[in-house]
Amino acid sequence: MALAEKIIATIYDSYIFQRYYLPESNEIGEILNQLYKENPRREAIFRLQLLSAYKPEVEQGRITSIVKSATDKVADLLGPLLFAPNAQRDFRSEFEGLLQDAVALWRHIQRSEKRGFVENDPNNSWDDYEEYDTAIQLRPEQAMHVPDEPSVTMSLFPRVVVNNSLICPGYALWSNQSTVVAADIESKSRNSVAGNSSGGIQRRGTRRFSSPGEDTSNLPRSPSRNQPFLRHAQKKSVTLLGREPGGNPGRE
C-alpha cells in the first residue's frame, strides 16, 4: 500500500501540481523563477498573461492529456497489484476522478497572484498516516525493534505551500511505524532463510509495507484516502486566495 502511495505522490508532483497546464518550456519556467525572485507580483502578472494567451479548449486538451498520461503511468506501475476482477478498470476510474479534482483545485493556484510550491522530498517536519501504526499491533519481541530516533522512509503525499501558508503538511512513512517495523523484521527473516538455503549466499528480499495476510483487493481503492485532503485543501486555498468557488482572484 505504501509503495502505491509513493508512486501516486510522485505522479501528483510530476503531472498535476504544475505552474500551468500548457506546452512545457524550460525557458518559460526559468523566466518565471527569475521574476519571482525579483518581484513576485511581476511573476504573477506574467503567469496570468501566459495562461490567458491560450484558448480554454487548448488548455483543456492539455489537461485531458496530462490526466490520461498520469493514469496510464500509475496503472502500469501498479498493474501487478490490480489482479482482482475489474480491479484495474475500477482503479482507473477512481484515480482519474481524483486527478480531475486535484486539477480543479490547482487551477485556482495557477491563476493566483500568490504562488504555490510543492515539495515531494520529505523531512522530519512531515506528518504521518495513523493507519500505518494501527494496521498492525506489534508483539513485545517486535516492539523491541522500534527505532529510538525515527526517520522518514518515503513520501506518501506532497507538501503544498501557497504564499508561505501551509495547505498540506506533506505525509510520509516513518521507520518507527508499526507496519514498517513488522515489514523490516519479516524482510530480515526472509533474507536469513534465503541465505541459509543457498549455502550462505544472502539474497536481497522484497520489503513489504502491508500486514501479513492483508486483503490486497483493497489496494486499487487506495487513492480514496486523498479525497478528504482535496476537500480540505479546496476550502483552505479558496479562503487564502480570497475567492469564492468559481469566482475571480482577490487582490491584496
C-alpha positions in Angstrom: 0.0 0.0 0.0 2.7 2.5 1.0 4.6 1.8 -2.3 1.4 2.5 -4.2 1.0 5.8 -2.4 4.6 6.8 -3.0 4.1 6.3 -6.8 0.9 8.3 -6.6 2.6 11.1 -4.7 5.3 11.3 -7.4 2.6 11.5 -10.1 0.9 14.4 -8.3 4.2 16.2 -8.1 5.3 15.5 -11.7 2.0 15.8 -13.5 -0.6 17.8 -11.6 0.9 20.4 -9.3 2.5 22.4 -12.1 2.6 26.2 -12.7 0.5 25.9 -15.9 -1.2 23.3 -18.0 0.4 24.4 -21.3 3.1 23.1 -23.6 6.2 22.7 -21.5 9.1 25.1 -21.9 12.2 25.2 -19.8 12.9 28.8 -20.9 9.5 30.0 -19.6 10.0 28.1 -16.4 13.3 29.9 -15.8 11.8 33.3 -16.6 9.0 32.7 -14.1 11.6 31.7 -11.4 13.7 34.7 -12.1 10.7 37.1 -12.0 9.6 35.6 -8.7 13.0 36.2 -7.1 13.0 39.8 -8.3 9.3 40.7 -7.9 6.6 38.1 -7.1 3.9 40.4 -8.4 5.6 40.6 -11.8 5.8 36.8 -11.9 2.1 36.6 -11.2 1.2 39.1 -13.9 3.4 37.3 -16.5 2.0 33.9 -15.5 -1.6 35.1 -15.7 -0.9 36.7 -19.1 0.6 33.4 -20.3 -2.4 31.4 -19.2 -4.9 33.9 -20.8 -3.0 33.7 -24.1 -4.2 30.2 -24.8 -7.8 29.4 -25.7 -9.7 27.4 -23.0 -10.0 24.4 -25.3 -6.2 24.3 -25.8 -5.7 24.2 -22.0 -8.5 21.6 -21.5 -6.9 19.4 -24.2 -3.6 19.6 -22.3 -5.3 18.7 -19.0 -7.0 15.7 -20.6 -3.7 14.5 -22.0 -2.0 15.0 -18.6 -4.7 13.1 -16.7 -4.6 10.2 -19.1 -0.8 10.0 -19.1 -0.7 10.1 -15.3 -3.4 7.4 -15.0 -1.7 5.2 -17.6 1.6 5.5 -15.7 0.2 4.6 -12.3 -2.0 1.8 -13.7 1.1 0.4 -15.5 3.3 0.5 -12.4 0.6 -0.9 -10.1 -0.6 -3.5 -12.6 0.7 -6.5 -10.6 -1.4 -5.4 -7.6 -4.6 -4.9 -9.6 -5.3 -8.6 -10.2 -8.8 -8.9 -8.8 -11.7 -9.0 -11.3 -12.4 -5.4 -12.7 -9.7 -4.0 -10.3 -7.8 -2.2 -12.9 -10.9 -0.7 -14.5 -12.3 0.5 -11.1 -8.9 1.8 -10.1 -8.5 3.8 -13.3 -12.0 5.3 -13.0 -11.5 6.3 -9.4 -8.0 7.6 -9.9 -8.9 9.7 -13.0 -11.7 11.3 -10.9 -9.3 12.1 -8.1 -6.8 13.7 -10.6 -9.6 15.8 -12.1 -10.5 17.0 -8.6 -6.8 17.9 -8.0 -6.6 19.8 -11.3 -9.7 21.8 -10.5 -8.1 22.7 -7.1 -4.7 23.5 -8.6 -6.0 25.7 -11.4 -7.0 28.2 -8.7 -3.4 28.3 -7.6 -2.1 28.7 -11.1 -4.2 31.8 -11.6 -3.5 33.4 -8.2 -1.1 36.2 -7.6 0.1 34.1 -4.7 2.4 31.4 -6.0 2.1 27.8 -5.0 5.0 25.5 -4.2 5.1 21.7 -3.9 7.7 19.5 -2.3 7.9 15.7 -2.5 11.2 15.2 -0.7 10.1 14.5 2.9 11.9 15.7 6.0 11.4 15.5 9.8 8.6 18.1 9.8 6.3 16.0 7.7 3.2 14.3 9.1 2.2 10.6 9.1 -0.8 8.4 8.3 -2.0 6.9 11.6 -3.3 3.7 9.9 0.4 2.6 9.4 0.5 2.5 13.2 -2.9 0.9 13.7 -2.9 -1.7 10.9 -0.5 -4.0 12.9 -0.2 -4.4 16.7 3.4 -5.3 17.4 4.2 -8.2 19.7 6.6 -7.5 22.6 9.5 -9.1 20.8 8.8 -7.0 17.7 8.3 -3.8 19.6 12.0 -4.1 20.7 13.0 -3.2 17.2 11.2 0.1 17.1 14.0 2.7 16.5 14.6 5.3 19.2 15.1 8.0 16.6 12.6 7.6 13.7 13.5 8.6 10.2 11.5 9.3 7.1 11.2 6.3 4.8 9.3 7.7 1.8 6.8 10.3 0.7 3.1 9.4 0.7 1.7 12.8 -0.4 3.5 16.0 -1.3 3.7 19.1 0.9 1.8 22.1 -0.6 2.6 25.7 0.3 0.9 28.8 -1.1 2.4 32.2 -0.4 4.2 30.8 2.7 1.0 29.4 4.1 0.9 25.6 4.6 -2.0 24.0 2.7 -0.9 20.4 3.3 2.0 19.4 5.6 3.1 16.5 3.5 2.7 12.9 4.6 5.5 10.4 4.9 6.1 6.8 6.0 8.2 6.7 9.2 10.7 4.0 10.3 9.0 3.7 13.7 5.5 3.0 12.4 4.3 -0.5 13.3 3.7 -1.6 9.7 7.3 -0.6 8.7 8.8 -2.3 11.8 6.9 -5.5 11.1 7.9 -5.4 7.4 11.6 -4.9 8.2 11.6 -7.8 10.6 9.9 -10.0 8.0 12.3 -8.9 5.3 15.3 -9.7 7.5 13.8 -13.1 8.4 13.3 -13.9 4.7 16.8 -12.8 3.9 18.2 -15.0 6.6 16.2 -18.0 5.4 17.2 -17.4 1.7 20.9 -17.1 2.8 20.9 -20.3 4.7 19.1 -22.2 2.0 21.6 -21.1 -0.7 24.7 -22.1 1.1 25.2 -18.8 2.9 24.6 -16.6 -0.2 22.5 -13.7 1.0 19.7 -12.7 -1.3 18.0 -9.3 -1.1 14.4 -9.7 -0.1 11.5 -7.7 -1.1 10.3 -5.2 1.5 6.5 -5.4 2.1 4.6 -2.4 3.5 1.4 -4.4 4.2 0.5 -6.6 7.1 0.8 -10.4 6.7 -2.4 -11.7 5.3 -3.7 -8.3 4.3 -6.5 -8.3 1.8 -4.9 -6.9 -1.3 -8.3 -6.5 -3.0 -8.4 -3.1 -1.2 -5.3 -1.8 -2.9 -7.0 -0.5 -6.0 -9.0 1.8 -3.8 -6.0 3.4 -2.1 -6.4 6.8 -3.9 -9.6 7.4 -2.0 -7.6 8.4 1.1 -6.8 11.7 -0.6 -10.4 12.8 -1.2 -10.7 14.3 2.3 -7.4 16.2 1.8 -8.7 17.6 -1.5 -11.9 18.8 0.1 -10.0 20.4 3.0 -7.4 22.0 0.7 -10.2 23.3 -1.6 -11.8 25.2 1.3 -8.4 26.4 2.7 -7.0 27.6 -0.6 -10.2 29.4 -1.6 -10.1 31.3 1.7 -6.4 32.0 1.4 -6.7 33.3 -2.2 -9.7 35.5 -1.4 -12.0 33.6 -3.7 -15.5 32.2 -3.8 -15.7 28.8 -5.5 -15.6 29.5 -9.2 -15.0 33.2 -8.6 -12.2 35.6 -9.5 -9.0 36.1 -7.6 -9.0 38.6 -4.8 -6.4 41.5 -4.6 -4.2 42.5 -1.8 
